[in-house]
Amino acid sequence: MRTPELNLTGHCNPDSGGCKIVSTGIKYCQSRGIRVMLSLGGGIGNYTLTSTVDAKNVADYLWNTFLGGSSSSRPLGDAVLDGIDFDIESGSTKRWDNLARLFDYVWVQFYNNPPCQYTTGDTSSLLNSWKNNWAPSLKGGKLFLGLPAAPAAAGSVYIPPDVLNSQTLPEIKKSANYGGVMLWSKFYDDQNGYSSTIKASV
């Protein structure tokens, strides 16, 4: 397993222990009821999982380094994050399933990933991936549907709120492990008001 790289866009250097200073800010946000999560993956980079064992090792690493476990190397200090956002745009979906199923709550990006994204006027790929891949593979946890909150966030794979409310949510909510919807990002949601439009249906 290659150790995941922590990138805080120049705010601090995790290699020198400089990011432990953010521990106080994380705990302050949590004291105000704000959940703080780590986003893993993204559209840039060459990353994948090679096996089920690799998935287990990554899960152990994340648990001990950022969540409720213990490690001599915790780059964010003693703060305990609230979860992991898997922004996976590369690698075997099946192997990422193996990692995701080890967590209680899983936010999965259903865009910028052709096998499981909406394309204009067509929800079939998204629904098939949810029903036949992700929902059955996650045992005992809750699965959240990750979507772009505005066209500017993801272009043609943006699902209009009326389509989500009428065609997508009624289907995925049939899954016992449906947890809700995750939006990328608050910036786009503030501009577009997506969450307020879908709230009653979620």
N, C-alpha and C positions, 0 to 999 in steps of 0.2 A: 504494500500500500504506500502510495506517495502521500506525504502529509499535506493536507489542504493548506493553501496559502491564505493568510488573513490580509485583506486589503482595506484599509480605512482611508483611502485616497489622500495620503499625505498628512493626515491629522496627527499620526503618531507612528512610531516604529515598533511593531510587535517583536521583532527579532532582538531588540535591546531591552525589552520589558517596558518600553515607553507607553504602551497602551493600557497598562494597569490603571492609569489615571482616570480612565473613563468609567471605572467601576462605580465611583461615587455618583456619576450622572445616571448610570443605568439604574442603580438602586433608588435614586430620587424619582425617576420616571415611574418605576414600579410602585413606589409608595403613593403615587398620584393615580394609580389604576391603569397606567399605560403599559401594555405588554411590549417587551423588547425581544426581538428575534434576530437570528443570524440567517442571512440569505446565502445559499450555497449553490454554485453553478454559474449560470449566465450564458450569454450568447458568444462570448469570446473565450478561447482556450481549448486545449485538447485534454479532455477528461473523460473517464469512463470507469466502470467497474468490471473486473475480470471474472468474478465468480461470486457465489453466495457467501463464501468465506470472506472475500474482500468486502462485501457489503456489511457483514457482521463486524469486521475490524474497523470500518469507517464509522459505523454506529457507536461502537465502544469508544472510539476516539472523540467523537462529538459529545457523547454523554459525559465523559471524564474531563474534557477540556473546556466545555462551555455550558453544560447543563448541570444535573444534580450529582454527578460523580466526583471523583477526586483525582488530581494529577499534580505532579511537581511543576508542570508547565501549564499555567492558565493565563494566556496572554491578556485577558480582560480582568485579571485580578480575581477577587473572591465573589464577584457578581455571578449570579446564576440566571442565565437567560431563560426566557419563557418557552422557547421552541426553536425549530429550524424551518426555514422556508426553502424548499427544494425547487430552485429555478433551473430545472434540468432541460437543456436543449441539445444534449449530445449523449451518445452511448446507448447501450441496450436498455430498452424500456423494462424488460423483464428483470434485469439485474438491479435497476433502480427500484423496482417494486420490492425486491428482497430487502433493500435498505429501508424503504418507507414503512414496511409492515412492522418494523421494530419500534415504532413510535406510536404514542397515543393519539396525536392529532397530526394530520399530514395535509399540508397545503400544496397542491400540485398545479403547475402551470399548464393550462389547456390552450395555449396559443404560442405562436412562433415554433410550432412543432407539428408538421403536417399530419402525422398519423392520428393526432388527437385534437385538432383545432377546428374551429368554425371557419367556413369560407362563405362568402356572401350568398345568402339564401339557402345554405345547406348545413344543417346541424348533425348530419349522420355520422361523420367521423368523430366528432366530440362525444356524441351519445354512445357510439359503439365502443370507444375507448373506455369511457366511464363504466358502462355496463359489463363489458366482457373482459376488461383488463384490470383497471384500478380498483373498482368497488369489490370484486370477488377476491382480490389478492390481499386486501387489508383486513386482517382479522382482529377484532377487538378494539380498533381505533376508529377515529372519525376522519373522514375525508372531506377536504374543502376544495371547491372549484376555483382555480385561479384564472382570472380574466383581466384584460386591459380595461381601464376605466374610461377611455376616450379613444377616438380614432387615431389621434396623434401618438398614442401609446403603442399601437401595434398595427395600424393601417387596415388592410382588408380583412384581417382576422378578428376585428372588433365586432362583438355581438351587440346589436342595438337592444336597449333595455326591454322593449316590447317583445322582441323575439325570445330573449332570455325568460321573461315572465310567462309567456304563453306556450313556448315550445320546449324549452330546455329544463327549467326548474321543475315543472310537473313530472318529468320523467326521472331526473336524477334523485328527486326527493323520495322516490319509491325505494331507494337503497337504504337498508337499515343503518349503514354507517355514514350516511350523508351528514356532514357537519355544518355546511354553510358555504359562503362565497368569500374569496379573497380577491382584492382588487389591486392592480398595479397602475398607479400608485396614488398616495394621498394627494399629491400635486395635481395629477390629472383628474382625480375625483372632485377636488375642490373646483376645478374649472368646468367640469361637465355635469356635476350633480348626480352621477350614476348611482351611488349608494342610496340616496334618498328616493330614487325612482324605483329601485328593486326591493327596498327594505321590507315592504309588506308581503312580498312573495317569498322572500328567503326563509 
